[in-house]
């Protein structure tokens, strides 16, 4: 008899960890901007995301003069760990503290390793951004919630990786964007899109080509955690497309299909339910946008 799939971790309601979520979002922006500063621009900002690791979220190795270094949020021991290719290592405890304190301590950690990194010290993709050095408002860190969030990511990544492997066209890695604070994988048709009127530099570069994107978002602004799917530009009829599973729905405010995380988690086989959502939303978007589906399928 086959062993039933292991249950996926529960996430606390967003209201119970909203302050930690907001603070952690900004902490990841501090670290993410270091990766942005140290790496050459790759199309669609693929050089800036973080990656899910065996202990948390990592920048992966970044160059600095004749060395490389890596920064990792360790959600098991609750530390920010900085490692250099010369064997040096520094650690910073993740605990309740302001963004301003975290920012100063991260810079001090890097300085102690001889890493004189300079960043633009203002968050992005958040309303009313406050420079990191001035943000004394966001101070929360619930280690249990942070660890649970990371544990969810570790279950979602393999499903997105398997979905990515079904596609032979241009496709992003499975990566974690610290600006929007979500795990994403994006497929491309290969066609350019018209420039977005009034779009900022981030958006113009991200959506310079036609895409269908999928991912996981931990929630916020009154919404609970969910898997998402969207097409950009969205083809006519996409919002009314029939997708699976039954719990999935189109959110007109976000312009995305959503599958509540809790609905997927409670299914007998969460990975299978998520795969159904990924495939059905892609198939709907690709058909309506006239992608060459057969040429892009991994046979």
C-alpha positions in Angstrom: 0.0 0.0 0.0 1.3 3.4 -1.0 2.3 5.8 1.9 -0.1 8.8 1.9 1.6 12.2 1.3 2.8 13.9 4.5 0.6 16.8 5.5 1.8 20.3 4.7 2.5 22.8 7.5 -0.2 25.1 8.7 0.4 28.8 8.6 -1.0 31.1 11.4 -3.7 33.5 10.3 -2.1 36.6 8.8 -3.5 38.7 11.6 -1.6 36.7 14.1 1.8 37.3 12.5 1.2 40.5 10.4 3.8 42.5 12.4 6.5 39.8 12.0 5.6 39.4 8.3 6.0 43.2 7.7 9.3 43.3 9.6 10.7 40.2 8.0 9.7 41.6 4.6 11.9 44.7 5.2 14.8 42.6 6.6 14.9 40.6 3.5 14.9 43.8 1.5 18.1 44.9 3.3 19.8 41.6 2.4 18.2 41.5 -1.1 19.6 45.0 -1.9 23.0 43.7 -1.1 22.6 41.0 -3.7 21.3 43.6 -6.1 24.4 45.8 -5.5 26.8 42.9 -6.0 25.5 41.2 -9.1 25.1 42.2 -12.7 21.5 42.9 -13.9 19.9 39.8 -15.5 16.8 40.0 -17.5 13.6 40.5 -15.5 15.7 41.1 -12.3 16.6 37.4 -12.0 19.9 38.4 -10.3 18.2 39.9 -7.2 15.9 37.2 -5.7 16.7 35.0 -2.7 16.5 31.2 -2.8 15.0 28.6 -0.4 17.7 26.7 1.3 17.9 23.8 3.7 17.8 26.3 6.6 16.0 29.3 5.3 16.5 31.9 2.6 19.9 32.5 1.0 21.4 35.0 -1.5 23.7 32.2 -2.9 27.3 33.2 -3.5 28.0 36.8 -4.5 31.3 38.3 -5.8 33.4 40.8 -3.9 36.8 41.6 -5.3 38.8 38.4 -5.1 36.3 36.7 -2.8 32.7 35.5 -2.7 30.3 35.7 0.2 26.8 34.5 1.0 24.1 35.7 3.3 21.5 33.3 4.7 18.4 33.8 6.9 18.6 30.7 9.1 15.1 30.0 10.4 16.2 26.9 12.4 18.6 28.7 14.7 17.1 32.1 13.9 20.3 33.9 12.8 21.5 35.8 9.8 24.7 34.1 8.7 27.3 35.7 6.5 30.0 33.4 5.1 33.0 34.4 3.0 35.1 32.2 0.7 38.2 32.8 2.8 36.5 30.9 5.6 35.4 33.8 7.7 31.8 33.8 9.2 29.7 36.2 11.2 26.3 35.7 12.7 23.5 38.0 13.8 20.6 36.8 16.0 17.2 37.2 14.5 15.1 38.6 17.4 12.6 41.5 17.9 14.4 44.6 16.8 13.7 47.6 14.5 14.6 47.6 10.8 17.0 50.5 11.7 18.8 48.3 14.2 18.9 45.3 11.8 20.2 47.5 9.0 23.0 49.0 11.2 24.0 45.5 12.5 24.1 44.0 9.0 26.4 46.8 7.7 28.6 46.2 10.8 28.7 42.5 10.1 29.8 43.1 6.6 32.4 45.6 7.6 33.8 43.1 10.1 34.4 40.8 7.1 36.0 43.6 5.0 33.0 43.8 2.7 32.3 47.4 2.0 29.0 47.0 0.2 26.9 50.1 -0.6 23.2 49.9 -1.3 20.3 52.3 -1.9 18.8 52.1 1.6 15.1 52.6 0.9 12.6 49.7 0.5 10.7 49.1 -2.7 7.3 47.8 -3.6 5.8 48.9 -0.2 3.5 51.8 0.5 5.0 54.9 2.1 8.6 53.5 2.2 10.8 54.6 5.1 14.6 54.5 4.7 16.0 51.5 6.6 18.1 53.7 8.9 14.9 55.6 10.0 12.5 52.7 10.4 11.9 52.2 14.2 8.3 51.1 13.6 8.7 47.6 12.4 10.3 45.6 15.3 8.5 42.2 15.5 9.9 38.8 15.1 8.0 35.6 16.0 10.5 32.8 15.5 7.8 30.1 15.3 5.9 31.9 12.6 9.0 32.7 10.6 10.1 29.0 10.8 6.6 27.8 9.7 6.6 30.2 6.8 10.0 28.8 5.6 8.7 25.2 6.1 5.8 26.0 3.8 8.3 27.3 1.2 10.3 24.0 1.4 7.1 22.1 0.4 6.1 24.4 -2.4 9.5 24.7 -4.1 9.7 21.0 -5.3 6.2 21.3 -6.9 7.1 24.5 -8.7 10.4 22.9 -9.8 8.6 19.9 -11.2 6.1 22.2 -13.0 9.0 24.3 -14.4 10.6 21.1 -15.8 7.5 20.5 -18.0 8.3 23.6 -20.0 11.1 23.9 -22.6 10.8 27.6 -23.4 12.4 30.5 -21.5 11.5 30.1 -17.8 12.7 31.8 -14.7 14.2 29.8 -11.8 12.0 29.2 -8.8 13.0 32.1 -6.7 11.9 34.4 -3.8 11.3 38.0 -4.7 12.0 40.2 -1.6 10.2 43.2 -3.2 6.8 41.5 -3.5 7.7 38.9 -0.8 6.6 35.9 -2.8 7.9 32.7 -4.3 7.6 32.7 -8.1 8.3 30.8 -11.3 7.5 32.5 -14.6 7.1 31.1 -18.1 7.7 33.2 -21.3 6.1 32.9 -24.7 9.1 34.5 -26.4 7.1 37.5 -27.6 7.8 41.1 -26.6 5.0 43.2 -25.0 4.2 46.9 -25.6 5.8 49.2 -23.0 3.5 49.7 -20.0 2.4 53.3 -19.8 3.5 54.9 -16.5 5.3 51.8 -15.3 8.4 52.1 -13.1 11.7 50.7 -14.0 11.1 47.5 -12.0 7.8 46.8 -13.8 9.1 47.7 -17.2 11.9 45.2 -17.0 9.9 42.5 -15.3 7.1 42.5 -17.9 9.1 43.4 -21.1 8.0 40.0 -22.5 4.7 38.1 -22.4 4.5 35.8 -19.4 2.4 33.5 -17.4 3.5 33.5 -13.8 2.8 31.3 -10.8 3.8 31.3 -7.2 3.0 31.5 -3.5 2.3 34.6 -1.4 2.1 34.4 2.4 -0.7 37.0 2.6 -1.2 40.5 3.8 -3.6 43.5 3.4 -6.5 41.4 4.8 -5.8 38.4 2.5 -4.6 35.0 3.7 -1.8 33.0 2.2 -2.5 31.8 -1.4 -1.0 30.3 -4.5 -1.5 32.6 -7.5 -1.5 32.6 -11.3 -1.6 35.5 -13.7 -0.9 36.3 -17.3 0.8 39.6 -18.4 -0.7 40.9 -20.5 -3.9 39.1 -19.6 -5.6 37.8 -22.8 -9.3 38.5 -23.3 -11.4 36.0 -21.4 -8.7 34.9 -19.0 -10.7 36.1 -15.9 -13.6 33.9 -16.9 -11.6 30.8 -17.7 -12.5 27.5 -16.0 -9.6 26.4 -13.9 -9.0 23.7 -11.3 -9.4 22.8 -8.5 -12.8 23.9 -7.4 -11.4 26.0 -4.6 -9.5 28.3 -7.1 -11.1 31.6 -8.0 -10.3 34.8 -9.9 -9.6 37.9 -7.8 -10.5 40.9 -10.0 -8.8 43.4 -7.7 -5.4 41.5 -8.0 -6.1 40.4 -11.5 -5.0 36.9 -10.6 -6.3 33.4 -10.0 -5.9 32.4 -6.4 -5.9 29.0 -4.6 -6.0 29.6 -0.8 -3.1 27.9 0.8 -5.3 26.4 3.5 -7.5 24.7 0.8 -4.5 23.2 -0.8 -2.9 22.2 2.5 -6.0 20.3 3.7 -6.3 18.3 0.5 -5.4 14.6 0.7 -2.5 15.3 -1.7 -1.5 19.0 -1.5 1.2 18.6 -4.2 -1.2 17.1 -6.6 -3.8 19.8 -6.0 -1.2 22.6 -6.5 0.0 20.9 -9.7 -3.6 20.8 -11.0 -3.9 24.6 -10.2 -0.6 25.4 -12.0 -1.3 23.3 -15.1 -4.9 24.4 -15.5 -4.2 28.2 -15.2 -1.2 27.9 -17.5 -3.3 26.0 -20.1 -6.1 28.5 -19.9 -3.8 31.5 -20.3 -1.6 29.9 -23.0 -4.7 28.9 -25.1 -6.3 32.3 -24.9 -3.0 34.1 -25.7 -2.2 31.7 -28.6 1.1 30.4 -27.3 2.7 27.6 -29.3 2.0 25.1 -26.5 3.2 22.0 -28.3 6.5 23.6 -29.1 7.0 24.7 -25.5 6.0 21.4 -23.9 8.7 19.1 -22.5 7.9 15.8 -24.3 
